[in-house]
Amino acid sequence: MARLRKRKRSGSNKAHLDDGPPIKKGRRDESNQITAPLQVQHTVLNQFYSQVPTLRDYILSKLPVTSRLRRRKVAAVGVRDKASIPVLLDIEQSLGVLLDNTLVGVRSEQHHPEENRLEGWKTFSQKGDESYVTLSSGVAGFVETQALLLEYVVRTLFFREKTGAWPKHLLCDGYSRNRGLGLRLVRPNPHIETLKQPPWPELLALMGESGERIMIDLLLDCAIFVPVKAGVNNLCQISGKPLTNVETLSRQKSEEQLGRNPAKTPSEIVFVRNRMFYARAALNARGLIHFGLRHIHVLNRSPYSHLGEEEDQPTEIRQRVAQQNEAHTLRVMMYIFPRQFGLHNVFTSKVDFKETSQRLKDYTLREEEIFEKFGRLNEPTTKVQIPKRLRGNATELVRKIQTLHQRCSYSKLLQHYCPVSLHKCRYAGSC
């Protein structure tokens, strides 16, 4: 019986195999490649920070290439795989929520690049290498390490301020210098307490040997925003420079070279809170609080006079009152719509910090600016053309505001909605 011969392979395959020795394909490990953290699109934060990644992406971008195991653990913690991990532990679930829902604000420029930051931490903490600790072996020691690390960060922030001023950082709230004897806690800091609570110590243990360095860089150079339960997509800042003190990202250099003043966006215009909530109360002649707008307010300086329906009033008086009302309405419109009249405004004008130390100029009195541009509004020779978009309904609306302001009794309005009995306060001491 003849032996069956094996079927030979086609010539093309043989030629392909004889070209050279087979090349082994190495196993691709995505954790070996460190890339920039993924950008999260947030309407407000993207205007203040060049990068806004999640906490998970930020940690993965900071872990070294050689830390394959740590990178895999950080990438997989809190991620449920129904085939291999049917149920997640409570600590793993809380870590996953923290890593995916916490946003980190990173600015491109770093004003304090301390190279000996880690050496200073080792000297301050007097701790050895704890890279062998994992979540399964417990994190009891990392609770103390996290508290000690926060203390080191606060001391570093105070050490940065050479002038002795209080550092503009949320973690420094409640601390003060103790006359050359270090720092003392004046009042509890809720942000410090939040960062001491789980799962932050567990996160420090999860990052391993590089955890202390990453955590120090995170607290010193970045801002941390955690979600709040109320509302939708609302965040609360727990670390970093307060967002109210952070400057928006700079404009393009081309616009600056051309000398143009681009219009600011609504998010770049902030209300000066200390002027609204911490201003001194206006007093009347008897020393009592004057309710309502101050006497220098434009509505008090530009009233709208109404003539009676009597026909015996001279024509000159009617013309004079009508001319005065027109000038007063025009002045109020200049205060409300300064940009339309080419006056200094918060949208396109630059602030001269020789005049004010605030981010925005005080526009309570504009009379000097109006006089220099248009002259005296009460004079018949002064002709100011109202912008086209402000004619008609807008002018009538401003006149209505003037009329309602004159009719409104602010003291009676306050007494109606917030009644206060002065007699009871004086004798019963209940105020």
Residue, then its C-alpha position, 0 to 999 in steps of 0.5 A: m500500500a502506497r504511503l500517502r504523501k503530505r500536501k506541499r504548501s503553495g510556492s507563495n507561502k514557501a517563499h514568504l517563509d524562506d525570506g528570513p527567520p520568523i520574527k517574534k511579536g512582542r506582547r504590547d503593554e499599553s501601561n508601558q506608554i505614558t501619554a498626556p492625561l485625557q482632557v475633560q471638557h468643563t465649561v468653567l474649569n477649561q477657562f482657568y486650567s490648561q488641563v482638566p483630567t480626571l484623578r485616574d488619568y492624572i495619576l496614570s500620567k505621573l506614574p513611572v514607566t517601570s511601575r507596570l503593576r501599579r499602573r494596572k492596579v490604578a487603571a483597574v481599581g473600581v472597574r467591574d468585570k462581570a466575568s472575572i470580578p462579579v462583585l466589587l469590594d466597598i473600598e474598591q468601589s469608593l476608590g473607583v468613584l473617587l478616581d473617575n469623578t474627581l477633576v484635577g486642574v493643572r496649569s501649564e506654568q509652574h511658579h515653584p518647581e522645587e526639585n528637592r521637594l521629595e528630599g524635604w518630605k523624607t527629612f520631615s517625615q523620617k519614613g522609610d520605603e513602604s512600596y511593598v504595601t498593598l490594599s490587601s495588606g492594610v492601610a493603617g499606616f497610610v492614615e498617619t502618612q496622609a495626615l503627616l503629608l498634609e502637614y508638610v504641604v501646609r508648611t511648604l505653602f507657608f514657607r513659599e511666602k517670603t513676605g509673611a503674607w497668608p498663602k492663597h491656598l485652601l489647605c492653609d485656611g485656619y492656620s497662622r504663623n506662631r511667631g517663629l515657632g512654626l504654625r498653629l491651627v486657629r480653626p478646623n479646616p474642612h478641606i484638610e479633614t476631607l483629605k484625611q478621610p477614606p478613600w484618600p489614604e487608600l489611594l496613597a497606598l494604591m500608588g505605592e512607592s511613587g504615591e507620596r511624590i504624586m500626592i505632594d505634587l497634586l496638593l502643591d501644584c494642582a487644584i482638586f474638585v470633587p462632585v457634590k450631590a446637589g444639582v447636576n454637574n456641580l463641583c466643590q474645590i477642596s484643594g489648590k488656589p481658590l478659583t476666585n483668585v485664579e487668573t483666566l488663561s492668557r489670550q493669544k499673542s497675536e491679539e496682544q500684538l495688534g493692540r486689540n481688546p477682545a471682549k471678555t466672556p461672561s465667566e471672566i466678569v466677576f462680581v466684587r463680593n466685598r463691595m456688595f456684602y462687606a460695604r459699610a452701611a450708609l447713615n442718615a443725619r441722625g446716625l441711623i441706617h439709611f435703607g435703599l440706594r446711596h445718595i450718590h447713586v445715579l438713580n438718586r441723582s437723576p430723577y424723572s419729574h412728572l408734570g401735572e395735567e394742569e394747563d396753566q403751567p408755562t410752556e417754558i417750564r414744561q420744556r425745561v422739565a422735559q429737557q431735564n428728564e431727557a438728560h437724566t434718562l440719558r445719564v442713567m442709560m450711560y451707566i447701564f449701557p456704557r459700552q454702547f456709548g463708548l465709555h469704560n466698561v467691563f467687557t472691552s476696557k482695561v483696568d488701570f491698577k493705579e486707580t484701583s486695586q480691584r479686578l474691576k473698576d468702580y463705576t459709581l461715579r462716571e460724571e468726569e468721564i461723561f463730561e470729557k466725552f460729551g460735555r454737560l448733558n443738561e445744556p441745550t447745546t449738548k447733542v448726544q445721539i442714542p445708539k440705535r439698539l437702545r431707542g424705543n423700548a429700551t429708553e421707555l424701560v429706563r424711564k420706568i425704572q426711574t419712576l418706580h425707584q421714586r415711588c418705592s419706599y425701601s424702608k417700608l419694603l424692608q419692614h414689611y418682609c423683614p419686620v424688626s421690633l425696635h421696642k422689643c430689641r431695646y428692652a427685651g434684649s432679643c436682638 
